C-alpha cells in the first residue's frame, strides 16, 4: 500500500504528526454544523505565522488566504474559546506528580493600549519600563503549560497562586521564594501536596526539598520557549482574550511537539 506523501511544512508550520494531534479537536469536522474543515490546517498555519513572526496581520502571506478573513476567524475562535478547548484537551495527558507556578512580565507595545472602547480589564500595568502584562503560569512536572492568568505587570505573583492551583491535585508544588507565605503553604497542604518553596530571608526558616526544587528550572525554560514566539515576547494585542489565544496556540505547539 502506497503511503500518502505530504509536502514538507514551511518554517513556522505544523508537521503532519503535529497536525494529526489536533485535527479532530477543531471545529468543522464531518458531522459538525456549518462549513467543513478543509482549510483548517492552512488557517492554523497562518495564525502560527503571525504568532511566530510578530508581524502585522496585513503582512500575512497570501498562501494562507486573505488576511482579513484569517484575522476575523482567529477573533471568532478566541471569542468562542476554541483555542482554549484544544489546549484543555491536550493537557489531559499531563503529569500530575508536580505542579510548578511562576510568572513572567512581557512588554506591551503602544498599540496594545490604543483605540476607544477597549476591554474593561485589559491586563495592562504601568511601571518604569512602560506598559506591561504579567503572565502567571502553571506547568506540569515536564514543564508543559497547564494554566494561564493575565494581569497587569505590577501585580504581585502570589495574588494569583490560589487560582493557578485550583482544581489540580499534585503531590508537590514548586515555586520560587516570591511565593513564600504561611497562607499559601497552608493552602498547598490542604490540597494534600507538599510545598517545595524556599523561605524568604525575612521569614522564619522552613525546611524544603532542595533536590526537587532543582526541577523548577523547567518552568523557566517553558517561559523561554514561549517567548520565542514574537507575539508572546511582546504584547501587541489590545484585547487580553486575543493575547491569551496566542498563548494557548503557542502552548499547543509545545504539547504536540
TORKOL-4160 file (C-alpha; in steps of 0.2 Angstrom, whole numbers, padded with zeros to 4 digits, m for minus):
257
<pt num="1" X="0000" Y="0000" Z="0000"/>
<pt num="2" X="0007" Y="0017" Z="m0005"/>
<pt num="3" X="0008" Y="0030" Z="0009"/>
<pt num="4" X="0001" Y="0047" Z="0005"/>
<pt num="5" X="0015" Y="0059" Z="0004"/>
<pt num="6" X="0013" Y="0076" Z="0012"/>
<pt num="7" X="0023" Y="0092" Z="0007"/>
<pt num="8" X="0036" Y="0097" Z="0019"/>
<pt num="9" X="0030" Y="0110" Z="0030"/>
<pt num="10" X="0037" Y="0128" Z="0029"/>
<pt num="11" X="0045" Y="0136" Z="0043"/>
<pt num="12" X="0033" Y="0140" Z="0057"/>
<pt num="13" X="0020" Y="0127" Z="0051"/>
<pt num="14" X="0014" Y="0111" Z="0059"/>
<pt num="15" X="0022" Y="0095" Z="0054"/>
<pt num="16" X="0010" Y="0081" Z="0048"/>
<pt num="17" X="0012" Y="0072" Z="0065"/>
<pt num="18" X="0008" Y="0088" Z="0075"/>
<pt num="19" X="m0007" Y="0092" Z="0064"/>
<pt num="20" X="m0014" Y="0074" Z="0067"/>
<pt num="21" X="m0013" Y="0078" Z="0086"/>
<pt num="22" X="m0026" Y="0092" Z="0084"/>
<pt num="23" X="m0035" Y="0089" Z="0068"/>
<pt num="24" X="m0050" Y="0081" Z="0076"/>
<pt num="25" X="m0051" Y="0094" Z="0090"/>
<pt num="26" X="m0055" Y="0108" Z="0079"/>
<pt num="27" X="m0072" Y="0113" Z="0073"/>
<pt num="28" X="m0079" Y="0109" Z="0056"/>
<pt num="29" X="m0076" Y="0090" Z="0056"/>
<pt num="30" X="m0088" Y="0079" Z="0046"/>
<pt num="31" X="m0105" Y="0079" Z="0056"/>
<pt num="32" X="m0102" Y="0097" Z="0063"/>
<pt num="33" X="m0114" Y="0110" Z="0058"/>
<pt num="34" X="m0108" Y="0124" Z="0046"/>
<pt num="35" X="m0093" Y="0124" Z="0035"/>
<pt num="36" X="m0081" Y="0109" Z="0033"/>
<pt num="37" X="m0063" Y="0110" Z="0040"/>
<pt num="38" X="m0055" Y="0108" Z="0023"/>
<pt num="39" X="m0044" Y="0124" Z="0026"/>
<pt num="40" X="m0042" Y="0122" Z="0045"/>
<pt num="41" X="m0023" Y="0117" Z="0043"/>
<pt num="42" X="m0020" Y="0132" Z="0032"/>
<pt num="43" X="m0029" Y="0143" Z="0044"/>
<pt num="44" X="m0020" Y="0137" Z="0059"/>
<pt num="45" X="m0003" Y="0138" Z="0050"/>
<pt num="46" X="m0007" Y="0156" Z="0045"/>
<pt num="47" X="m0011" Y="0161" Z="0063"/>
<pt num="48" X="0006" Y="0152" Z="0068"/>
<pt num="49" X="0015" Y="0163" Z="0055"/>
<pt num="50" X="0009" Y="0179" Z="0064"/>
<pt num="51" X="0012" Y="0172" Z="0081"/>
<pt num="52" X="0030" Y="0167" Z="0077"/>
<pt num="53" X="0035" Y="0181" Z="0066"/>
<pt num="54" X="0026" Y="0195" Z="0076"/>
<pt num="55" X="0021" Y="0203" Z="0060"/>
<pt num="56" X="0005" Y="0213" Z="0057"/>
<pt num="57" X="m0010" Y="0203" Z="0051"/>
<pt num="58" X="m0009" Y="0213" Z="0035"/>
<pt num="59" X="0008" Y="0206" Z="0031"/>
<pt num="60" X="0001" Y="0188" Z="0031"/>
<pt num="61" X="0007" Y="0179" Z="0015"/>
<pt num="62" X="m0007" Y="0176" Z="0003"/>
<pt num="63" X="m0004" Y="0157" Z="0003"/>
<pt num="64" X="m0014" Y="0157" Z="0020"/>
<pt num="65" X="m0029" Y="0166" Z="0012"/>
<pt num="66" X="m0035" Y="0184" Z="0014"/>
<pt num="67" X="m0028" Y="0192" Z="0030"/>
<pt num="68" X="m0044" Y="0200" Z="0035"/>
<pt num="69" X="m0053" Y="0183" Z="0034"/>
<pt num="70" X="m0039" Y="0174" Z="0044"/>
<pt num="71" X="m0039" Y="0188" Z="0057"/>
<pt num="72" X="m0058" Y="0188" Z="0058"/>
<pt num="73" X="m0059" Y="0169" Z="0060"/>
<pt num="74" X="m0045" Y="0170" Z="0074"/>
<pt num="75" X="m0055" Y="0183" Z="0083"/>
<pt num="76" X="m0071" Y="0172" Z="0082"/>
<pt num="77" X="m0062" Y="0156" Z="0088"/>
<pt num="78" X="m0054" Y="0167" Z="0103"/>
<pt num="79" X="m0072" Y="0173" Z="0107"/>
<pt num="80" X="m0079" Y="0155" Z="0107"/>
<pt num="81" X="m0065" Y="0148" Z="0117"/>
<pt num="82" X="m0059" Y="0136" Z="0104"/>
<pt num="83" X="m0040" Y="0139" Z="0106"/>
<pt num="84" X="m0043" Y="0135" Z="0125"/>
<pt num="85" X="m0053" Y="0120" Z="0122"/>
<pt num="86" X="m0040" Y="0112" Z="0111"/>
<pt num="87" X="m0027" Y="0117" Z="0124"/>
<pt num="88" X="m0038" Y="0109" Z="0138"/>
<pt num="89" X="m0040" Y="0093" Z="0128"/>
<pt num="90" X="m0021" Y="0091" Z="0126"/>
<pt num="91" X="m0017" Y="0094" Z="0144"/>
<pt num="92" X="m0027" Y="0079" Z="0150"/>
<pt num="93" X="m0011" Y="0069" Z="0147"/>
<pt num="94" X="m0001" Y="0080" Z="0159"/>
<pt num="95" X="0010" Y="0073" Z="0173"/>
<pt num="96" X="0001" Y="0076" Z="0190"/>
<pt num="97" X="0015" Y="0072" Z="0202"/>
<pt num="98" X="0022" Y="0090" Z="0201"/>
<pt num="99" X="0014" Y="0107" Z="0198"/>
<pt num="100" X="0025" Y="0122" Z="0196"/>
<pt num="101" X="0020" Y="0140" Z="0196"/>
<pt num="102" X="0029" Y="0156" Z="0191"/>
<pt num="103" X="0026" Y="0172" Z="0182"/>
<pt num="104" X="0035" Y="0182" Z="0168"/>
<pt num="105" X="0032" Y="0200" Z="0163"/>
<pt num="106" X="0031" Y="0205" Z="0144"/>
<pt num="107" X="0032" Y="0222" Z="0137"/>
<pt num="108" X="0016" Y="0229" Z="0129"/>
<pt num="109" X="0018" Y="0238" Z="0113"/>
<pt num="110" X="0009" Y="0255" Z="0112"/>
<pt num="111" X="m0004" Y="0248" Z="0100"/>
<pt num="112" X="m0010" Y="0237" Z="0114"/>
<pt num="113" X="m0017" Y="0252" Z="0123"/>
<pt num="114" X="m0024" Y="0262" Z="0109"/>
<pt num="115" X="m0041" Y="0263" Z="0102"/>
<pt num="116" X="m0058" Y="0268" Z="0110"/>
<pt num="117" X="m0070" Y="0255" Z="0118"/>
<pt num="118" X="m0056" Y="0244" Z="0124"/>
<pt num="119" X="m0059" Y="0230" Z="0137"/>
<pt num="120" X="m0064" Y="0235" Z="0155"/>
<pt num="121" X="m0049" Y="0224" Z="0161"/>
<pt num="122" X="m0035" Y="0225" Z="0149"/>
<pt num="123" X="m0022" Y="0216" Z="0159"/>
<pt num="124" X="m0010" Y="0230" Z="0157"/>
<pt num="125" X="0000" Y="0239" Z="0170"/>
<pt num="126" X="0012" Y="0253" Z="0170"/>
<pt num="127" X="0029" Y="0253" Z="0178"/>
<pt num="128" X="0046" Y="0260" Z="0175"/>
<pt num="129" X="0048" Y="0252" Z="0158"/>
<pt num="130" X="0031" Y="0257" Z="0152"/>
<pt num="131" X="0016" Y="0246" Z="0149"/>
<pt num="132" X="0017" Y="0228" Z="0153"/>
<pt num="133" X="0007" Y="0212" Z="0156"/>
<pt num="134" X="0012" Y="0198" Z="0168"/>
<pt num="135" X="0009" Y="0180" Z="0163"/>
<pt num="136" X="0005" Y="0169" Z="0178"/>
<pt num="137" X="0008" Y="0151" Z="0173"/>
<pt num="138" X="0007" Y="0134" Z="0180"/>
<pt num="139" X="0015" Y="0119" Z="0172"/>
<pt num="140" X="0016" Y="0100" Z="0175"/>
<pt num="141" X="0032" Y="0091" Z="0180"/>
<pt num="142" X="0038" Y="0091" Z="0162"/>
<pt num="143" X="0037" Y="0110" Z="0161"/>
<pt num="144" X="0022" Y="0110" Z="0150"/>
<pt num="145" X="0009" Y="0124" Z="0152"/>
<pt num="146" X="m0007" Y="0119" Z="0160"/>
<pt num="147" X="m0015" Y="0136" Z="0165"/>
<pt num="148" X="m0013" Y="0154" Z="0162"/>
<pt num="149" X="m0019" Y="0170" Z="0171"/>
<pt num="150" X="m0015" Y="0188" Z="0164"/>
<pt num="151" X="m0014" Y="0203" Z="0175"/>
<pt num="152" X="m0005" Y="0220" Z="0174"/>
<pt num="153" X="0014" Y="0219" Z="0175"/>
<pt num="154" X="0013" Y="0227" Z="0193"/>
<pt num="155" X="0003" Y="0213" Z="0201"/>
<pt num="156" X="0012" Y="0203" Z="0214"/>
<pt num="157" X="0015" Y="0185" Z="0210"/>
<pt num="158" X="0007" Y="0177" Z="0225"/>
<pt num="159" X="m0010" Y="0185" Z="0222"/>
<pt num="160" X="m0014" Y="0173" Z="0208"/>
<pt num="161" X="m0006" Y="0157" Z="0216"/>
<pt num="162" X="m0023" Y="0151" Z="0223"/>
<pt num="163" X="m0031" Y="0152" Z="0206"/>
<pt num="164" X="m0017" Y="0144" Z="0197"/>
<pt num="165" X="m0018" Y="0129" Z="0209"/>
<pt num="166" X="m0037" Y="0127" Z="0209"/>
<pt num="167" X="m0043" Y="0110" Z="0204"/>
<pt num="168" X="m0026" Y="0102" Z="0202"/>
<pt num="169" X="m0021" Y="0088" Z="0214"/>
<pt num="170" X="m0002" Y="0087" Z="0213"/>
<pt num="171" X="0010" Y="0079" Z="0226"/>
<pt num="172" X="0022" Y="0093" Z="0225"/>
<pt num="173" X="0020" Y="0112" Z="0221"/>
<pt num="174" X="0036" Y="0120" Z="0216"/>
<pt num="175" X="0038" Y="0139" Z="0216"/>
<pt num="176" X="0052" Y="0152" Z="0220"/>
<pt num="177" X="0053" Y="0162" Z="0236"/>
<pt num="178" X="0042" Y="0175" Z="0230"/>
<pt num="179" X="0028" Y="0163" Z="0234"/>
<pt num="180" X="0033" Y="0160" Z="0251"/>
<pt num="181" X="0019" Y="0164" Z="0263"/>
<pt num="182" X="0011" Y="0154" Z="0278"/>
<pt num="183" X="m0006" Y="0156" Z="0269"/>
<pt num="184" X="0000" Y="0148" Z="0253"/>
<pt num="185" X="0009" Y="0134" Z="0261"/>
<pt num="186" X="m0006" Y="0130" Z="0271"/>
<pt num="187" X="m0017" Y="0130" Z="0255"/>
<pt num="188" X="m0005" Y="0118" Z="0247"/>
<pt num="189" X="m0005" Y="0107" Z="0262"/>
<pt num="190" X="m0024" Y="0107" Z="0262"/>
<pt num="191" X="m0023" Y="0100" Z="0244"/>
<pt num="192" X="m0013" Y="0085" Z="0250"/>
<pt num="193" X="0003" Y="0092" Z="0242"/>
<pt num="194" X="0020" Y="0097" Z="0249"/>
<pt num="195" X="0026" Y="0114" Z="0246"/>
<pt num="196" X="0043" Y="0115" Z="0238"/>
<pt num="197" X="0046" Y="0133" Z="0241"/>
<pt num="198" X="0062" Y="0141" Z="0248"/>
<pt num="199" X="0059" Y="0153" Z="0263"/>
<pt num="200" X="0062" Y="0171" Z="0261"/>
<pt num="201" X="0076" Y="0178" Z="0271"/>
<pt num="202" X="0064" Y="0189" Z="0281"/>
<pt num="203" X="0054" Y="0174" Z="0286"/>
<pt num="204" X="0056" Y="0160" Z="0299"/>
<pt num="205" X="0067" Y="0146" Z="0292"/>
<pt num="206" X="0057" Y="0132" Z="0285"/>
<pt num="207" X="0064" Y="0115" Z="0278"/>
<pt num="208" X="0060" Y="0111" Z="0259"/>
<pt num="209" X="0066" Y="0098" Z="0247"/>
<pt num="210" X="0081" Y="0106" Z="0238"/>
<pt num="211" X="0083" Y="0091" Z="0227"/>
<pt num="212" X="0065" Y="0093" Z="0220"/>
<pt num="213" X="0067" Y="0111" Z="0219"/>
<pt num="214" X="0080" Y="0110" Z="0206"/>
<pt num="215" X="0067" Y="0104" Z="0194"/>
<pt num="216" X="0059" Y="0121" Z="0194"/>
<pt num="217" X="0070" Y="0127" Z="0180"/>
<pt num="218" X="0058" Y="0118" Z="0169"/>
<pt num="219" X="0045" Y="0131" Z="0171"/>
<pt num="220" X="0058" Y="0144" Z="0167"/>
<pt num="221" X="0063" Y="0135" Z="0151"/>
<pt num="222" X="0045" Y="0134" Z="0147"/>
<pt num="223" X="0044" Y="0153" Z="0148"/>
<pt num="224" X="0059" Y="0155" Z="0137"/>
<pt num="225" X="0051" Y="0143" Z="0124"/>
<pt num="226" X="0035" Y="0153" Z="0124"/>
<pt num="227" X="0044" Y="0169" Z="0121"/>
<pt num="228" X="0052" Y="0163" Z="0105"/>
<pt num="229" X="0035" Y="0167" Z="0098"/>
<pt num="230" X="0037" Y="0186" Z="0095"/>
<pt num="231" X="0018" Y="0189" Z="0098"/>
<pt num="232" X="0021" Y="0182" Z="0116"/>
<pt num="233" X="0038" Y="0191" Z="0119"/>
<pt num="234" X="0029" Y="0207" Z="0116"/>
<pt num="235" X="0011" Y="0210" Z="0118"/>
<pt num="236" X="0003" Y="0219" Z="0103"/>
<pt num="237" X="m0015" Y="0214" Z="0106"/>
<pt num="238" X="m0027" Y="0227" Z="0113"/>
<pt num="239" X="m0039" Y="0213" Z="0119"/>
<pt num="240" X="m0032" Y="0201" Z="0133"/>
<pt num="241" X="m0043" Y="0187" Z="0125"/>
<pt num="242" X="m0033" Y="0188" Z="0109"/>
<pt num="243" X="m0016" Y="0188" Z="0118"/>
<pt num="244" X="m0022" Y="0173" Z="0128"/>
<pt num="245" X="m0027" Y="0164" Z="0112"/>
<pt num="246" X="m0010" Y="0166" Z="0106"/>
<pt num="247" X="m0003" Y="0159" Z="0122"/>
<pt num="248" X="m0014" Y="0144" Z="0120"/>
<pt num="249" X="m0009" Y="0141" Z="0102"/>
<pt num="250" X="0010" Y="0143" Z="0107"/>
<pt num="251" X="0007" Y="0130" Z="0121"/>
<pt num="252" X="m0002" Y="0119" Z="0109"/>
<pt num="253" X="0013" Y="0118" Z="0099"/>
<pt num="254" X="0023" Y="0113" Z="0114"/>
<pt num="255" X="0011" Y="0099" Z="0119"/>
<pt num="256" X="0011" Y="0092" Z="0101"/>
<pt num="257" X="0029" Y="0095" Z="0098"/>
